C-alpha cells in the first residue's frame, strides 16, 4: 500500500527537500509582536530579519500543531488511498506528538484497516529533518511502510544533536538556566554546550568564547559520528559561523554530506539569535 511521510515544521526541512521526496510539512505557529504566522520552511522566510528582530527585543510566543490540523491532513491522505507515516518533534519539548496521536486515534476509528503511524523522533530542528530524509530515501528505494518504520525507529537511537547558543537570555526565558547563570555566563563569555538526550535538551559542557564552542561541536562529531553520512548544520542568523564549521567537519570526515540551513522560527525562537547546531548519525 502506498504511504506518505508527514513531518511538522520543527523538522526545519527546506521546501526543496520536501518537494524532492514528496514529504508534507504541517506547520507549528508563532506569534511575533501580536501577529500569528504558520511556521515556514527555512528557505521560505527572511531568517536574518527574524533573528535580528528577536535580538532587538521583539516578543515571540510559539504553539504546537493542533490535533484538528493533523486530522485534516490525515483524512485527506487516507481517503485518497495513502497510508501515513508521521514524524514529530520530540514529545519531551512539545505537545505536537501527543496532538498527532490524538488525531491518529480518531482516524483509525474512521478508516478501519488503514495504516497510520506516529513517531516521536526525540529530536527537533534538522535532527527531526535528517530522520525524515532517511525515511524518505527508504521509501524511494521501495521499502514498505512497516519496513521503513522498523529501520526509522532504530535510526532515532543513532541520532546526535549538538548545539551552542550566543545569547544565554533565550535559554533563561525557556527555563533552561537561571537568571543568575545567564548573567554570569554572559559576562564571562561562557558558551553552554547542549545536546539532545532522550528527547530533551541537556548540557554536556561549557566553552570560553565562540571559537572554543564551535571547536567543541567538531570534537563531538569526531568522537561520535558514523563517517560518510548525512550531516546538517543549522544556524540562527550565524551563516558565517556555519560556513566556517563546514570545512572543519570536512577535515574530520571528507565524505560527509553536509546541508546548511537557517533555523526555522519556532524552535529558533527558543535557541535564540546566533545559535549554531550540528546534527548527524552516530556509531
C-alpha positions as CSV (number, residue, x, y, z in Angstrom):
1,X,0.0,0.0,0.0
2,X,1.4,3.5,-0.9
3,X,2.2,5.8,2.0
4,X,3.0,9.4,2.6
5,X,5.6,10.8,5.0
6,X,4.5,13.8,7.2
7,X,6.6,16.0,9.4
8,X,5.9,19.0,11.5
9,X,7.7,22.3,10.6
10,X,10.1,21.9,13.5
11,X,11.9,19.4,11.2
12,X,13.4,22.5,9.6
13,X,13.4,20.9,6.2
14,X,13.8,23.3,3.3
15,X,11.0,23.4,0.7
16,X,13.4,22.0,-1.9
17,X,13.8,18.8,0.2
18,X,10.1,18.5,1.0
19,X,9.3,18.7,-2.7
20,X,12.1,16.3,-3.8
21,X,10.7,13.5,-1.6
22,X,7.0,14.4,-1.6
23,X,7.1,15.0,2.2
24,X,4.2,17.0,3.7
25,X,5.1,19.5,6.4
26,X,2.4,20.6,8.9
27,X,3.2,23.9,10.5
28,X,3.6,24.9,14.1
29,X,2.7,28.5,14.7
30,X,4.5,31.5,16.2
31,X,3.2,34.9,17.2
32,X,5.6,37.9,16.6
33,X,4.5,41.2,18.1
34,X,0.9,40.2,18.3
35,X,0.6,38.7,14.8
36,X,0.4,34.9,14.4
37,X,2.1,33.1,11.5
38,X,2.4,29.5,10.2
39,X,6.0,28.4,10.5
40,X,7.5,28.4,7.0
41,X,10.3,26.1,5.7
42,X,13.7,27.7,6.4
43,X,14.3,28.6,2.7
44,X,10.9,30.4,2.5
45,X,11.4,33.3,5.0
46,X,13.9,36.0,5.9
47,X,15.7,34.4,8.7
48,X,18.2,37.2,9.2
49,X,15.4,39.8,9.7
50,X,13.6,37.5,12.1
51,X,16.5,36.8,14.3
52,X,17.6,40.4,14.2
53,X,14.1,41.3,15.5
54,X,14.5,38.8,18.3
55,X,17.8,40.4,19.2
56,X,16.2,43.8,19.2
57,X,13.6,42.6,21.8
58,X,10.7,41.5,19.7
59,X,8.2,39.4,21.7
60,X,7.7,35.9,20.3
61,X,5.5,33.0,21.5
62,X,5.1,29.6,19.9
63,X,2.4,27.0,19.7
64,X,2.2,23.3,18.7
65,X,0.3,21.8,15.8
66,X,-3.3,21.1,16.9
67,X,-4.9,17.7,16.7
68,X,-7.5,19.2,14.3
69,X,-4.9,20.4,11.9
70,X,-3.3,16.9,11.8
71,X,-6.8,15.4,11.3
72,X,-7.3,17.5,8.2
73,X,-4.1,16.2,6.6
74,X,-4.5,12.6,7.7
75,X,-8.1,12.5,6.5
76,X,-7.1,13.8,3.0
77,X,-4.4,11.2,2.6
78,X,-6.3,8.2,4.0
79,X,-9.3,9.0,1.9
80,X,-7.2,9.2,-1.2
81,X,-5.6,5.8,-0.7
82,X,-2.4,6.7,1.1
83,X,-1.3,5.2,4.4
84,X,0.6,7.7,6.8
85,X,4.0,7.8,8.5
86,X,4.1,11.0,10.6
87,X,7.3,12.1,12.3
88,X,7.0,14.6,15.2
89,X,9.2,16.9,17.2
90,X,10.3,15.4,20.5
91,X,7.5,14.8,22.9
92,X,9.9,16.0,25.6
93,X,9.8,19.6,24.4
94,X,6.4,19.9,22.6
95,X,2.9,18.6,22.8
96,X,2.8,18.2,19.0
97,X,3.4,14.4,19.2
98,X,0.5,14.0,21.6
99,X,-1.7,16.0,19.3
100,X,-0.8,13.8,16.3
101,X,-1.5,10.7,18.3
102,X,-5.0,12.0,19.2
103,X,-5.7,12.8,15.6
104,X,-4.5,9.3,14.5
105,X,-6.7,7.6,17.1
106,X,-9.8,9.3,15.6
107,X,-8.7,8.5,12.0
108,X,-8.1,4.8,12.8
109,X,-11.7,4.6,14.0
110,X,-12.9,6.1,10.7
111,X,-10.6,4.3,8.3
112,X,-10.5,0.7,9.6
113,X,-7.8,-1.4,8.2
114,X,-5.6,1.6,7.1
115,X,-2.2,2.2,8.5
116,X,-1.2,5.4,10.3
117,X,2.0,5.5,12.5
118,X,3.2,8.4,14.6
119,X,6.9,8.6,15.5
120,X,8.4,10.6,18.4
121,X,11.7,11.4,16.8
122,X,13.1,12.6,20.2
123,X,14.6,15.4,18.2
124,X,14.0,18.9,17.0
125,X,15.2,21.0,14.1
126,X,17.3,19.2,11.5
127,X,17.6,16.2,13.8
128,X,14.0,15.5,13.0
129,X,14.7,16.6,9.4
130,X,17.5,14.1,9.0
131,X,15.3,11.3,10.2
132,X,12.6,12.3,7.8
133,X,15.0,12.3,4.9
134,X,16.3,8.9,5.9
135,X,12.7,7.6,5.9
136,X,12.0,9.2,2.5
137,X,15.1,7.6,1.0
138,X,14.0,4.2,2.2
139,X,10.6,4.8,0.7
140,X,12.2,5.8,-2.6
141,X,14.2,2.6,-2.5
142,X,10.9,0.6,-2.3
143,X,10.7,-0.2,1.4
144,X,7.2,-0.8,2.7
145,X,5.7,1.3,5.4
146,X,6.3,-1.3,8.1
147,X,9.9,-1.9,7.0
148,X,10.6,1.9,6.9
149,X,9.1,2.3,10.4
150,X,11.3,-0.5,11.8
151,X,14.5,1.0,10.4
152,X,13.5,4.5,11.3
153,X,12.9,3.6,15.0
154,X,16.5,2.2,15.1
155,X,17.8,5.3,13.5
156,X,16.2,7.5,16.1
157,X,18.6,6.0,18.7
158,X,21.6,6.8,16.5
159,X,20.9,10.5,16.1
160,X,23.3,13.1,17.6
161,X,22.2,16.7,18.2
162,X,24.9,19.2,19.4
163,X,24.5,22.9,19.6
164,X,25.7,26.1,21.3
165,X,24.0,29.4,21.7
166,X,25.2,33.0,21.6
167,X,22.7,34.7,24.0
168,X,22.0,32.9,27.2
169,X,18.9,35.0,27.8
170,X,16.8,32.9,25.4
171,X,17.7,29.8,27.4
172,X,16.7,31.6,30.6
173,X,13.3,32.6,29.1
174,X,12.7,29.0,28.3
175,X,13.6,27.9,31.8
176,X,16.7,26.0,30.8
177,X,19.0,28.1,33.0
178,X,18.6,30.5,35.9
179,X,18.8,34.3,35.6
180,X,22.0,34.4,37.7
181,X,23.7,31.8,35.5
182,X,22.7,33.7,32.4
183,X,24.1,37.0,33.7
184,X,27.4,35.5,34.9
185,X,27.8,33.4,31.8
186,X,27.3,36.4,29.5
187,X,29.8,38.5,31.5
188,X,32.4,35.7,31.3
189,X,31.7,34.9,27.6
190,X,30.8,31.3,28.6
191,X,29.0,29.4,25.9
192,X,27.0,26.4,27.0
193,X,27.3,23.2,25.0
194,X,24.0,21.4,24.7
195,X,22.7,18.2,23.2
196,X,19.5,16.3,22.6
197,X,19.3,13.3,25.0
198,X,16.2,11.1,25.4
199,X,14.1,13.7,23.8
200,X,15.2,16.6,26.0
201,X,17.9,19.2,25.9
202,X,20.7,18.8,28.4
203,X,24.1,20.4,29.0
204,X,27.2,18.5,28.3
205,X,29.8,21.2,28.9
206,X,30.9,24.8,28.6
207,X,33.3,26.7,26.4
208,X,35.0,30.0,26.9
209,X,34.1,32.1,23.8
210,X,32.5,31.3,20.4
211,X,35.6,29.8,18.8
212,X,36.0,27.2,21.5
213,X,32.3,26.4,21.4
214,X,32.5,25.7,17.6
215,X,35.6,23.6,18.1
216,X,33.7,21.6,20.7
217,X,31.0,20.8,18.1
218,X,33.7,19.5,15.8
219,X,35.3,17.5,18.6
220,X,31.9,15.9,19.4
221,X,31.4,15.0,15.8
222,X,34.9,13.5,15.6
223,X,34.2,11.3,18.7
224,X,30.8,10.0,17.9
225,X,29.9,10.3,14.2
226,X,29.5,7.5,11.7
227,X,31.6,9.0,8.9
228,X,30.4,9.4,5.4
229,X,26.8,10.1,6.3
230,X,24.3,12.9,6.1
231,X,25.1,15.9,8.3
232,X,23.1,19.1,8.9
233,X,24.2,22.5,10.2
234,X,21.6,24.9,11.5
235,X,22.2,28.5,12.4
236,X,20.1,31.3,13.7
237,X,21.5,34.2,11.6
238,X,25.0,32.9,12.0
239,X,25.8,31.9,8.4
240,X,29.5,32.9,8.6
241,X,30.0,30.5,11.6
242,X,28.0,27.8,9.8
243,X,30.2,28.2,6.7
244,X,33.3,28.1,8.9
245,X,32.1,24.9,10.7
246,X,31.5,23.1,7.4
247,X,35.2,22.7,6.4
248,X,36.1,21.9,9.9
249,X,33.8,18.9,9.8
250,X,35.0,18.1,6.3
251,X,38.6,18.0,7.6
252,X,37.5,15.3,10.0
253,X,35.2,13.5,7.6
254,X,35.8,14.3,3.9
255,X,32.9,12.2,2.7
256,X,30.3,13.9,4.9
257,X,27.2,15.1,3.0
258,X,26.6,18.5,4.7
259,X,23.4,20.6,4.4
260,X,23.4,24.1,5.9
261,X,20.1,25.6,6.7
262,X,18.8,28.6,8.7
263,X,16.9,27.8,11.8
264,X,13.1,27.9,11.4
265,X,11.2,30.4,13.5
266,X,9.6,28.2,16.2
267,X,12.4,26.2,17.7
268,X,14.8,29.0,16.6
269,X,12.9,31.4,19.0
270,X,14.0,29.2,21.9
271,X,17.6,28.7,20.8
272,X,17.9,32.4,20.1
273,X,19.9,34.5,17.7
274,X,23.4,33.2,17.0
275,X,22.6,29.6,17.9
276,X,24.6,27.0,15.9
277,X,24.0,23.3,15.7
278,X,25.2,20.1,14.1
279,X,23.1,17.0,13.5
280,X,24.4,13.6,12.4
281,X,24.1,9.9,12.9
282,X,26.5,8.2,15.3
283,X,28.3,4.9,15.5
